[in-house]
Amino acid sequence: MTRRRTGAVSLLTAGLLLAAVLQSPARAATAAAPTLTITPTTVGNTFTVGQQVKLGFSTDAATVNWTVRNADGTEVAKGSAAASALNGQLPLSISTPGWYQTDLRAIAADGTTTLGGTDFAVLTPHDFSTSTDTRIGTATALGFGGVANPGLDAVPLLANGGISTARDEAFWAAAETTKGVIQFPQNVKNYKAALDANHVDFLNILDYGNPLYYPDEAPSTDEQRDAFARYAVAAVDEFGTEHTTYELWNEWNLRDPNGAAKASPENYVALLKTVSAAVRAKHPDVKLTGPSLAVINDWQGWFTKFADLGGLDYVDAVTIHPYVQPLDPEASVAYVNTIRSIMAAHGSTKPIYITEQGWATGTNPSAVSEPAQARDLIRGQLLAYGNGVARYSSYNFMDSGNDPSNVEHRFGMVRNRLDARGALVPKPSYVATAVLARQIDELPLTGQTRFGTNGYDVAFNAGGGQSVHAVWSTTPGLVNLAAPAGSQVQITSLYGETSTLTADAGGHVWVSAGPDPFYARGAISGVAPSNRFALSVGPEIAGDAPTGTLTFSNPDAVAHSFTVAAGGAETSGSAAAGATATAAVSYPAQDSTGARTYRATVSVDGQAVALVSTTGVAKPPLSVTGSHVLNGSGKDLLRFRVTNASSHAIPIAGLDWASGTASGTLLADGTIAPNATQEVDVPITLTGNSSWSASVRRVGEADVRAAGVLKPVTAPTVASRYTVKLDGTIDSVVASQPAIALDGTGTPPVTGWGGPSDLSGKLWLTHDDENLYLSAQVTDDVFSQPNRGGNIWGGDGIQLGMTAGAPGEANAAQEIGVALTDAGPVDTWRWTPTSQTGVPPGVVAKVVRDEAAHTTTYELAVPWSTLGFAAKDRLLSATVVVNENDGTGRRGWLSWGKGVAETKNPALFNAIRLDPVAAR
């Protein structure tokens, strides 16, 4: 029977009013902040191209301001109106497909402000009503109670999102509350009816125990298994076999390991055998799947034993849950390959279903960003299909709660019904899933290929010589798509925006491939890396127009004229034969901050042949920091810096600060000049750990805030003012200063330490206005540094860990190393921050080995600009590690201070005071 699904979104109004209140002023408000509540007029704020976008809200404010940004971070609409004129609805003239976020500012008559916002989707129309494609599924929790249940309003969103299958539950314990009487609850019947009405298939998990029969969760005896089998038969009786598949249990190998069944494959196969026989006797056409395997602990051994016991004989498909969060989905391919190899060893070629995989968003350290969740879910599905997986169910459809630090609350593709941004409103992953469904609906897989180092191309047959290619690369770069000269290739972004390119005379179009998959539809015969075009954009400061360069490398024997369309404007140029040409590009100034994707369309000889892009981050123009510093006499100060990184002056109402019990206002009614920083000091007395906070107020704008901790400094090491001559010999002035001694008796000691002649040393720290200097003389009987670059920590060499302020005030450290390598050069390397990993700019080092004396002399100059510290703050924290390798691997280390070699913890560093007095 043809499977039918609807593409229509229900227009029922969500019945919940959702508060989104964030009061802005740092000072006590003189009046109550205005209310601002999101009230979606369309379920899930999901609209179709051509449909009027209307965002519902309620407020008692006088004025409402709004800014709308697309998934690229580009402002596409903004405005201001009297709240009374809007009458609770913000109409937007936006019809381009995509995911959008809207910032709202409710302003009272006295200027008091409340910030809030919501998200919405615009999807292309697509008729899924006759689709037979069942590849895309999700866990729906419609069988649950409380805030984890999205409600029946969510079912049309599933259908319009192209989600063909809902994985859900009709629990045994709820169906059989009186022994021998199995009656499924009305809420279960209701959601099954809603799925049927919207033509969404049902993946029904047969699960869990029943205290009427045994105390444990999982059955472990024949009698218990027979009771469960009666429930399974009743479930198939109730829900049928048409458009319904059954999965026996959920993650048996992980759940209830201490119960009588012990989560063992033996007990699972025994249950599967009993259920399969009972169900198939009455419903021979049933599709029964399992074992819903969690890839954790010894899952390979568990699955092998399951197969050994004949478990594969009782299922129609094998189901697995290859979670890899926070890693990218490429890491899960090995799991699928392992499962398939075990199946092959047992003579099975049955389908594989991924019935759970997901990435949680939020603030938990293991969570990912919302855009990362979107790209990971789509790549996860494409990788699954490309590796022969027949069905994929993401986990899960709606956020199950609203605690951003709780991973289990934030796996959803849409927001929780109680979310302040609106009930069921889309996260980026919902829109990305809807676009995937539209791109591949009923298209058979052609295959998966790789390009470059980390490029993927999953292709589908679109018929008539056409194909759809889903392309991405974890190492961003340009690719060319081969297509007949003059033919058109439609490019669709992860969120559904389309562009059309025309293949040039050589039969190619070009597109930037990055972590976000894009789709290419046309007569495409291949994908390969290219360097024909490149786009670069400089750092963006909100409020200033970002600028960049389009580079065209012309390998042809003839010249080409070209035009670049970017940011709503066009620039032109000409590339001579075999030459490289550039064209300047610019993008409109925007007030919003955050991640950006910059795009440009390149036309060559009048024909659009390339869509290139690059990414960046728009930073706020105004920032405030607080630093624990010392004056020339060593007294404690709290130094506030207000920085304006933009090209225009910014007025501020004042800087409100607090430290311990003290507080005040600085820079009242001031102005921060363009590209300038204003500093102001507050004397402090520290007798114990304390904290500080700062808030820069601006009229009509959100406050700019910062906070931190303060730690008292006792007996800091003094670094004198002196400029070291980097020649491999300890300067006499340096040698006359008190040295920091190193020996091998630290914790842990160097393995097999033979005394000072084996490994010992002394070091000195000095400084000037440009650099921090380290001078060290190390006695080492055997010198060995076989490594290069980021691996020099494994051989003889030095590592420095450094932070601004007192130990424990900063969470992140600069970690820089230096070594004389066996290959000859002196290598320097920076390990942290990880965003700056590589050769540290400006660092100069001289290392000389005296083999006769068994000494190694190190002199290192580290620019303050590289560290991001200010020498005039006169306070930093540091540790120095001397690594030891006698040719047989790293034996250990000597250290002054801790926090790098033993564990990454800058609170264990030593305090250093930069003495303004010159050394003599």
DOSE-14962 format. One record per residue (C-alpha): residue in one letter; y, z, x. Coordinates in steps of 0.5 Angstrom, whole numbers, padded with zeros to 4 digits, always signed. Each point is the difference from the previous one (the first is absolute). Layout:
residues N
AYZX ...
END
This chain:
residues 920
M+0000+0000+0000 T+0007-0002+0003 R+0004+0006+0002 R+0007+0001-0003 R+0006+0004+0003 T+0007+0000-0003 G+0006-0001+0005 A+0005+0004-0005 V+0003+0006+0002 S+0001+0005-0006 L+0007+0001-0003 L-0002+0007-0002 T+0006+0005+0002 A-0003+0005+0005 G+0001+0007-0004 L+0002+0004+0006 L+0007+0002+0003 L+0000+0001+0007 A+0005+0004+0004 A+0003-0003+0007 V+0005+0005+0002 L+0002+0001+0007 Q+0007+0003+0000 S+0004-0002+0006 P+0006+0004+0002 A-0002+0005+0006 R+0005+0005-0003 A-0001+0004-0007 A+0002-0005-0005 T+0006+0002-0005 A-0004-0003-0006 A-0007-0001-0001 A-0002-0007+0003 P-0001-0005-0006 T-0007-0002-0002 L-0004-0006+0001 T-0007-0001-0003 I-0004-0007+0001 T-0002-0002-0007 P-0004-0007+0001 T+0001-0005-0006 T-0006-0004+0002 V-0007+0004+0002 G+0000+0000+0008 N+0007-0004+0001 T-0004-0006+0001 F+0003-0006-0003 T-0002-0008+0000 V+0005-0005+0003 G+0004-0002-0005 Q+0000+0006-0004 Q+0006+0004+0000 V+0000+0006+0005 K+0002+0007-0003 L+0000+0006+0003 G+0000+0006-0004 F+0004+0007+0001 S+0004+0005-0003 T+0006+0004+0003 D+0006+0004-0002 A+0004-0002+0006 A+0006-0004-0001 T-0002-0006+0005 V-0006-0003+0002 N-0001-0004+0007 W-0006-0004+0002 T-0003-0004+0006 V-0006-0004-0001 R-0004-0002+0006 N-0006-0005+0001 A-0006+0001+0004 D+0003-0003+0006 G+0006+0006+0000 T+0005-0005-0002 E+0005+0002-0006 V-0001-0005-0005 A+0005+0004-0006 K+0005+0005+0000 G+0005+0003-0004 S+0004+0005-0004 A+0001+0001-0007 A+0002+0006-0005 A-0007+0003-0003 S+0003+0000-0007 A+0000-0008+0001 L-0007+0000+0003 N-0003+0004-0006 G-0006+0002+0004 Q-0002-0007+0002 L+0002-0004+0007 P-0001-0007-0001 L-0002-0004+0006 S+0000-0008+0001 I-0005+0000+0004 S-0006-0005-0001 T-0003-0001+0007 P-0007+0003+0001 G+0000+0006+0004 W+0000+0008+0001 Y+0007+0003-0001 Q+0002+0007+0001 T+0007+0002-0003 D+0004+0006+0002 L+0004+0003-0006 R+0006+0005+0001 A+0003+0003-0006 I+0007+0003+0001 A+0004+0005-0004 A+0007+0000-0001 D+0001+0005+0005 G-0004-0004+0005 T-0006+0004+0000 T-0006-0005+0002 T-0007+0000-0002 L-0005-0005+0004 G-0006-0003-0003 G-0003-0007-0001 T-0006-0004-0002 D-0004-0006+0001 F-0002-0006-0003 A-0005-0006+0000 V+0002-0007-0002 L-0007-0004+0000 T-0001-0008-0001 P-0003-0001-0007 H-0008-0001+0001 D-0005-0001-0005 F-0006+0004+0002 S-0003+0000-0007 T-0006-0005+0001 S-0001+0002+0007 T-0007+0001+0003 D+0003+0003+0006 T-0003+0008+0001 R+0002+0001+0007 I+0006+0004+0000 G-0001+0007-0003 T+0003+0007+0000 A-0002+0007-0001 T+0004+0002-0007 A-0002+0008-0001 L+0001-0002-0008 G-0006+0005-0001 F+0004+0006+0003 G+0004+0005-0003 G+0007+0002+0002 V+0005-0003+0004 A-0005-0004+0004 N-0001-0005-0006 P+0005-0006-0001 G-0001+0000-0007 L-0002-0006-0004 D+0007-0003+0001 A-0003-0002+0007 V-0005-0004-0002 P+0004-0006-0002 L+0003+0001+0007 L-0006-0001+0003 A-0001-0007-0003 N+0006-0002+0002 G-0001+0002+0007 G-0006-0005+0000 I-0005+0006+0001 S-0006-0002-0003 T-0004+0006+0000 A+0001+0008-0001 R-0004+0005+0003 D-0001+0006-0004 E-0004+0005-0003 A-0003+0003-0006 F-0003+0007+0003 W-0007+0002-0002 A+0003+0007-0001 A+0005-0002-0005 A-0005-0004-0004 E-0005+0004-0001 T+0002+0007-0002 T-0006+0002-0004 K-0006-0001+0003 G-0004-0006-0003 V+0007-0003-0003 I+0004-0005+0004 Q+0006-0002-0003 F+0006-0003+0004 P+0007+0003-0001 Q+0005-0004-0004 N+0004-0001+0006 V-0005-0003+0004 K-0001-0005-0006 N+0007-0001-0001 Y+0001-0002+0007 K-0006-0005+0000 A+0003-0003-0006 A+0007-0001+0003 L-0004-0003+0006 D-0004-0005-0005 A+0007-0002-0003 N+0003-0002+0006 H-0006-0003+0003 V-0001+0004+0006 D-0007+0002+0002 F-0003+0007+0001 L-0003+0002+0006 N-0003+0007-0003 I-0002+0005+0005 L-0006+0004-0002 D+0001+0007+0002 Y-0001+0007+0002 G-0004+0006-0003 N+0000+0003-0006 P-0001+0008-0001 L-0005-0001-0006 Y-0005-0002+0005 Y+0001+0003+0007 P+0006+0004+0004 D+0001-0005+0005 E+0004-0007+0000 A-0006-0004+0002 P-0007-0001-0003 S-0005+0002+0005 T-0007+0000-0005 D-0003-0005-0004 E+0002+0004-0006 Q+0007+0000+0002 R+0000-0007+0001 D-0003-0002-0006 A+0005+0004-0004 F+0005-0004+0004 A-0003-0006-0001 R+0000+0001-0008 Y+0008+0001+0001 A+0000-0007+0004 V-0004-0004-0006 A+0005+0003-0005 A+0006-0002+0004 V-0003-0007+0001 D-0001+0000-0008 E+0007+0002-0001 F+0003-0005+0005 G-0004-0005+0000 T-0002-0005+0006 E+0005-0006-0002 H+0006+0001+0005 T-0002+0007+0002 T-0004+0002+0006 Y-0002+0006+0002 E+0000+0004+0007 L-0005+0006+0001 W+0004+0006+0002 N+0006+0000+0004 E-0001+0002+0008 W-0007+0003-0001 N+0000+0001+0008 L+0006+0004+0000 R+0000+0004-0006 D-0004+0007-0002 P-0003+0000+0007 N-0002+0007-0001 G-0003-0001-0006 A-0007+0000-0002 A+0000-0008+0001 K+0004+0001+0007 A+0003-0007-0001 S-0006-0003+0003 P-0002-0007+0000 E-0007+0002-0003 N+0002+0003-0006 Y+0005-0005-0001 V-0005-0006+0000 A-0004+0005-0004 L+0005+0000-0006 L+0002-0007+0001 K-0007-0002-0001 T-0001+0004-0006 V+0007-0002-0003 S-0002-0008+0002 A-0006+0001-0004 A+0002+0003-0006 V+0007-0004-0001 R-0004-0007+0002 A-0005+0001-0005 K+0005+0000-0006 H+0005-0004+0003 P-0003-0005+0005 D+0007-0004+0001 V+0003+0007+0003 K+0004-0001+0006 L-0002+0007+0004 T+0004+0001+0007 G+0000+0005+0005 P+0000+0004+0005 S+0007+0001+0000 L+0000+0002+0007 A+0005+0004+0003 V+0001-0003+0008 I+0000+0007+0002 N-0005+0005+0005 D-0006-0004+0001 W+0001-0005-0005 Q-0004-0006+0004 G-0006+0005+0000 W+0000+0002-0007 F+0001-0007-0002 T-0006-0002+0004 K-0004+0005-0003 F+0002-0002-0007 A-0002-0007+0002 D-0007+0002+0003 L-0001+0004-0006 G+0000-0007-0004 G+0007+0002-0003 L+0002-0007+0000 D-0005-0002-0005 Y+0003+0004-0005 V+0008-0003+0000 D+0003-0006-0002 A+0005+0001+0006 V+0002+0005+0005 T+0006+0004+0000 I+0004+0003+0005 H+0007+0004+0002 P+0002-0002+0006 Y+0006+0004+0001 V+0004-0001+0007 Q+0007+0003-0002 P+0005+0001+0004 L-0003-0006+0004 D+0001-0007-0003 P-0006-0003-0004 E-0002-0005+0006 A-0004+0007+0002 S-0004+0000-0006 V-0004-0007+0002 A-0005+0003+0004 Y-0002+0004-0006 V-0001-0006-0004 N-0004-0003+0006 T-0004+0006+0001 I-0002+0001-0007 R-0002-0008+0000 S-0004+0001+0006 I-0004+0005-0003 M-0001-0003-0006 A-0003-0007+0004 A-0004+0005+0004 H-0004+0002-0007 G+0000-0008-0003 S+0006+0001-0005 T+0006-0004-0001 K+0002+0003-0006 P+0008+0000-0001 I+0004+0005+0003 Y+0006+0004-0004 I+0006+0004+0003 T+0001+0005-0006 E+0005+0004+0003 Q+0005-0001+0006 G+0007+0002+0000 W+0006+0002+0004 A+0004+0006-0002 T+0008+0000+0000 G+0004+0007+0001 T+0002+0005+0005 N-0007+0002+0003 P-0001-0002+0007 S-0006-0004-0002 A+0004-0004-0005 V+0003-0007+0001 S+0007-0003-0003 E+0000-0003-0007 P+0000-0007+0003 A-0005+0001+0005 Q-0005+0002-0006 A+0002-0006-0003 R-0002-0005+0006 D-0006+0005+0002 L-0003-0001-0008 I+0001-0007+0000 R-0003-0001+0007 G-0005+0004-0001 Q-0002-0004-0006 L+0001-0007+0003 L-0005+0003+0006 A-0005+0002-0005 Y+0000-0007-0003 G+0000-0003+0007 N-0006+0004+0002 G-0004-0002-0006 V+0001+0006-0005 A+0000-0002-0007 R+0004+0006-0003 Y+0006+0005+0002 S+0002+0006-0004 S+0006+0003+0003 Y+0002+0007+0000 N+0003+0001-0005 F+0005-0002-0005 M+0005+0005-0001 D+0002+0006+0004 S-0004+0006-0002 G+0006+0005+0001 N+0007+0001+0003 D-0001+0004+0006 P+0002-0005+0006 S-0004+0004+0005 N-0006+0000-0004 V-0004-0006+0002 E-0004+0000-0006 H+0006-0001-0004 R+0002-0006+0003 F-0005-0005+0000 G+0003-0004-0006 M+0003-0007-0001 V+0004+0003-0006 R+0004+0006+0000 N-0002+0006-0004 R+0002+0001-0007 L+0004+0006+0002 D+0003-0003+0006 A+0008+0000+0000 R+0000-0007+0002 G-0003-0002-0007 A-0007+0000-0003 L-0005-0005+0002 V+0006-0004+0004 P-0003-0004+0006 K-0001+0002+0007 P+0000-0006+0004 S-0007-0001+0000 Y-0001-0001-0007 V+0005-0006+0001 A-0004-0003+0006 T-0007+0001-0004 A+0003-0004-0006 V+0002-0005+0005 L-0007-0001+0003 A-0003+0000-0007 R+0005-0006-0001 Q-0002-0004+0006 I-0007+0001+0000 D-0002+0000-0007 E-0007-0004-0001 L+0001-0003+0007 P-0007+0000+0004 L+0001+0003+0007 T+0000-0006+0005 G-0001+0005+0006 Q+0004+0004+0005 T+0002-0002+0007 R+0004+0004+0006 F+0006-0003+0004 G+0003+0003+0006 T-0001+0007+0002 N+0001+0003-0007 G+0000-0005-0005 Y-0004-0001-0007 D+0000-0006-0004 V-0004+0001-0007 A-0001-0006-0004 F-0001-0002-0007 N-0002-0007-0003 A+0005-0002-0005 G-0003-0006-0002 G+0003-0007+0001 G+0000+0000+0008 Q+0005+0006-0001 S-0002+0007+0003 V+0004+0007+0000 H+0000+0003+0006 A+0002+0008+0001 V+0002+0001+0007 W+0003+0006+0004 S+0000+0002+0007 T+0000+0007+0003 T+0004-0002+0006 P+0006-0004-0004 G+0001-0007+0002 L+0001-0007-0002 V-0006-0004-0003 N+0000-0008-0001 L-0004-0002-0006 A-0003-0007+0000 A+0001-0004-0006 P+0001-0008-0001 A+0007-0002+0002 G+0005+0000-0006 S-0005+0004-0004 Q+0003+0006-0003 V-0002+0007+0002 Q+0002+0006-0005 I+0001+0007+0004 T-0001+0006-0005 S+0002+0007+0003 L-0004+0006-0001 Y+0004+0002-0006 G+0000-0007-0003 E+0007-0003+0002 T-0002-0008+0002 S+0003-0005+0004 T-0002-0007+0001 L+0000-0004+0007 T-0002-0007+0002 A-0005-0002+0005 D+0004-0003+0006 A-0002-0007+0003 G-0005+0004+0004 G-0003+0003-0006 H+0002+0007+0001 V+0004+0005-0003 W+0002+0007+0003 V+0000+0007-0003 S+0001+0007+0003 A-0007+0004+0000 G+0001+0007+0000 P-0004+0007-0003 D+0002-0003-0007 P-0005-0005-0002 F+0004-0007-0003 Y-0004-0005-0004 A+0001-0007+0001 R-0003-0005-0005 G-0001-0008+0002 A-0004-0005+0003 I-0001+0005+0006 S-0005-0001+0006 G+0002+0005+0005 V+0004+0006+0002 A+0002+0001+0008 P+0005+0004+0004 S+0006-0004+0002 N+0007+0002+0003 R+0004-0006-0003 F+0005+0005-0003 A+0002+0007+0001 L+0005+0004-0004 S+0003+0006+0003 V+0005+0005-0003 G+0004+0006+0003 P+0000+0007-0002 E+0004+0001-0007 I+0004+0005-0002 A+0001+0001-0007 G+0007-0003-0002 D+0000-0005+0005 A-0002-0007+0000 P-0007-0001+0004 T+0000-0006+0005 G-0005-0004+0004 T-0003-0006+0003 L-0005-0005-0003 T-0003-0004+0006 F-0003-0007+0000 S-0005-0002+0005 N+0000-0007+0000 P-0007-0003+0003 D+0001-0007-0002 A+0003-0006+0003 V+0005-0001-0004 A+0006+0004-0002 H+0001+0004-0007 S+0005+0002-0004 F-0001+0006-0004 T+0003+0005-0005 V-0001+0007-0001 A+0001+0004-0007 A+0000+0007+0001 G+0004+0006-0004 G+0003-0005-0005 A+0003-0005+0005 E-0002-0006+0005 T+0001-0001+0007 S-0002-0007+0004 G-0002-0002+0006 S-0003-0005+0005 A-0006+0001+0004 A-0001-0006+0006 A-0006-0002+0001 G-0005+0005+0004 A+0006+0005+0000 T+0001+0006-0004 A+0006+0001-0004 T+0003+0006-0004 A+0004+0001-0006 A+0004+0007-0002 V-0002+0003-0007 S+0003+0006-0004 Y-0002+0004-0006 P+0005+0003-0005 A+0002+0007+0001 Q-0003+0005-0004 D+0001+0008-0001 S-0007+0002-0001 T-0005+0002+0006 G-0007-0001+0002 A-0005-0005+0002 R+0002-0007-0001 T-0003-0007+0000 Y+0004-0006+0003 R-0002-0007-0002 A+0003-0007+0001 T-0002-0007-0002 V+0000-0005+0005 S+0001-0007-0002 V-0001-0005+0006 D+0002-0007-0001 G+0002+0001-0007 Q-0007+0003-0002 A-0002+0008-0001 V-0005+0001+0005 A+0000+0007+0001 L+0001+0007-0003 V+0001+0005+0006 S+0001+0007+0000 T+0001+0007+0004 T+0001+0007-0002 G+0004+0006+0002 V+0003+0006-0003 A+0007+0001-0003 K+0003+0007+0003 P+0005+0004-0004 P+0007-0001+0003 L+0002+0008+0000 S-0005+0005+0003 V+0001+0007+0002 T-0004+0004+0006 G+0000+0007+0002 S-0002+0002+0007 H-0001+0006+0004 V+0004+0000+0006 L+0003+0004+0006 N+0007+0000+0002 G+0002+0000+0008 S-0001+0008+0000 G-0007-0001-0004 K+0002+0003-0006 D-0003-0002-0007 L+0003-0005-0004 L-0002-0004-0006 R+0003-0007+0001 F+0001-0005-0006 R+0001-0007+0000 V+0002-0005-0005 T-0001-0007+0002 N+0002-0006-0004 A-0004-0006+0003 S+0004-0005-0005 S+0005-0005+0002 H+0005+0003-0005 A+0003+0007-0001 I-0003+0005-0004 P+0004+0006-0004 I-0004+0006-0001 A+0002+0006-0004 G-0003+0005+0005 L-0006+0003+0004 D-0003+0006-0003 W-0004+0004+0005 A-0004+0006+0000 S-0004+0004+0005 G-0003+0007-0001 T+0005+0004-0004 A+0006-0004+0002 S+0002-0007-0003 G+0007-0004-0001 T+0003-0006-0001 L+0002-0005+0006 L+0004-0007+0000 A+0003+0001-0007 D+0003-0006-0003 G-0002-0004+0007 T-0001-0007+0002 I-0006-0002+0005 A+0003-0006+0003 P-0005-0007+0001 N-0005+0001+0005 A+0002+0007+0002 T-0003+0007+0000 Q+0004+0006-0002 E-0003+0007+0004 V+0002+0007-0002 D-0003+0006+0003 V-0001+0007-0004 P-0002+0006+0005 I-0006+0004-0002 T-0004+0006+0002 L-0007-0001+0000 T-0005+0007+0000 G-0006-0004-0003 N-0002-0006-0004 S+0005-0003-0005 S+0002-0006-0003 W+0006-0005-0002 S+0002-0005-0005 A+0005-0005-0001 S+0003-0004-0005 V+0005-0006+0000 R+0004-0001-0006 R+0002-0006-0003 V+0004-0001-0006 G-0004-0004-0005 E-0006-0001+0005 A-0006+0004+0001 D+0000+0006+0006 V-0002-0002+0007 R-0005+0006+0002 A-0003+0003+0006 A-0004+0006+0001 G-0003+0004+0006 V-0003+0006+0004 L+0003+0004+0005 K-0003+0004+0006 P+0003+0005+0005 V-0001-0002+0007 T-0002+0005+0005 A+0000-0001+0008 P+0001-0008+0000 T-0002-0004+0006 V+0007-0002+0003 A+0001-0007+0002 S+0006-0001+0004 R+0004-0006+0000 Y-0002-0005+0006 T-0001-0008+0000 V-0007-0001+0004 K-0001-0006+0005 L-0006-0003-0002 D-0003-0002+0006 G-0007+0004+0000 T+0003+0006+0004 I+0002+0007-0003 D+0008+0000+0001 S+0002+0006+0005 V+0004+0002-0006 V-0005+0000-0005 A-0005+0004+0005 S+0005+0005+0001 Q+0000+0002-0007 P-0006+0005-0003 A-0006-0004-0001 I-0005+0000-0006 A-0007+0002+0003 L-0006-0003-0002 D-0007+0002+0001 G-0007-0001-0002 T-0001+0006-0004 G+0003-0002-0006 T-0004+0000-0007 P-0005-0003+0000 P+0000-0001+0008 V-0001-0006+0003 T-0008-0001+0000 G-0003+0002+0007 W+0007+0002+0003 G+0000+0001+0007 G+0006+0003+0001 P+0007-0002+0002 S-0002-0006+0005 D-0004-0003-0006 L+0006+0000-0005 S+0006+0004+0000 G+0008-0002+0000 K+0007+0002-0002 L+0005-0004-0004 W+0008+0001-0001 L+0004-0003-0006 T+0007-0002+0001 H+0005-0004-0004 D+0006-0004-0001 D+0004-0003-0006 E-0005-0006+0000 N-0007+0002+0002 L-0005+0006+0000 Y-0003+0000+0007 L-0007+0003+0002 S-0002+0001+0007 A-0007+0002+0002 Q-0004+0001+0006 V-0007+0000-0001 T-0006+0002+0005 D-0006-0004-0002 D-0006-0001+0005 V-0002-0006-0004 F+0004-0005-0004 S-0003-0004-0005 Q+0004-0004-0006 P-0004-0006-0002 N+0003-0001-0007 R+0007-0003-0002 G+0005+0000-0006 G-0002+0005-0005 N-0007+0002+0003 I+0004+0003+0006 W-0001+0007-0002 G-0008-0001+0002 G+0002+0000+0007 D+0005+0004+0005 G+0007+0000-0002 I+0005+0004-0004 Q+0001+0000-0008 L+0007+0003-0003 G+0001+0003-0007 M+0007+0001-0002 T+0004+0002-0006 A+0007+0001-0001 G+0002+0008-0002 A-0005+0006+0001 P-0007+0000+0000 G-0003-0001-0007 E+0007-0002-0003 A-0003-0008+0000 N-0006-0002-0003 A-0001-0007+0004 A+0001-0001+0007 Q+0001-0005+0006 E-0006-0001+0004 I+0001-0004+0006 G-0005-0001+0006 V+0001-0003+0007 A-0006-0001+0005 L-0001-0004+0007 T-0005-0005-0002 D-0006-0002+0004 A+0002-0007-0001 G+0007+0001+0003 P+0005+0001-0005 V+0003+0006-0002 D-0001+0000-0008 T+0004+0004-0005 W-0002+0001-0007 R+0003+0003-0007 W-0006+0003-0004 T+0004+0003-0006 P+0004-0001-0004 T-0005-0005-0002 S+0005-0005-0003 Q+0003+0000+0007 T-0007-0001+0004 G+0000-0004+0006 V+0004-0001+0007 P+0006+0005-0001 P+0007-0004+0000 G+0004+0002+0006 V-0005+0005+0003 V+0000-0001+0008 A-0005+0003+0004 K-0002+0001+0008 V-0007+0002+0002 V-0002+0001+0007 R-0007+0002+0002 D-0001+0003+0007 E-0007-0001+0002 A+0000+0004+0006 A+0004+0006-0003 H-0004-0001-0006 T+0006+0001-0004 T+0003-0005-0006 T+0008+0001-0001 Y+0003-0002-0007 E+0007-0001-0002 L+0001-0002-0007 A+0007-0002-0003 V+0000+0000-0008 P+0006-0002-0003 W+0003+0004-0006 S+0001-0006-0004 T-0008-0001+0000 L-0001+0007-0002 G+0005+0000-0005 F+0002+0007+0002 A+0008+0001+0002 A+0000+0003+0007 K+0007+0004-0002 D-0005+0004-0005 R-0002+0004+0006 L-0007+0002-0003 L-0007-0004+0000 S-0007+0002+0000 A-0005-0003+0005 T-0007+0001+0003 V-0003-0004+0006 V-0007-0002+0001 V-0003-0002+0007 N-0007-0003-0002 E-0005+0000+0005 N-0006-0006+0002 D-0004+0000+0006 G-0003-0006-0002 T-0005+0002-0005 G+0004+0001-0006 R+0006+0005-0002 R-0002+0007+0003 G+0005+0003-0004 W+0008+0002+0001 L+0005+0004+0003 S+0006+0002-0005 W+0006+0003-0001 G+0001+0002-0007 K-0005-0002-0005 G+0000-0005-0006 V-0002-0007+0003 A-0007+0001+0003 E-0003+0005-0004 T+0003-0001-0006 K+0006-0004-0003 N+0004+0006-0002 P+0007+0000+0003 A+0001+0007-0002 L-0004+0001+0006 F+0005-0003+0005 N+0005+0004+0004 A+0008+0000-0001 I+0004-0003+0005 R+0008+0001+0001 L+0004-0005+0003 D+0005+0003+0005 P+0006-0003+0000 V+0001+0002+0007 A-0002-0005+0006 A-0005+0002+0004 R+0001+0001+0008 
END
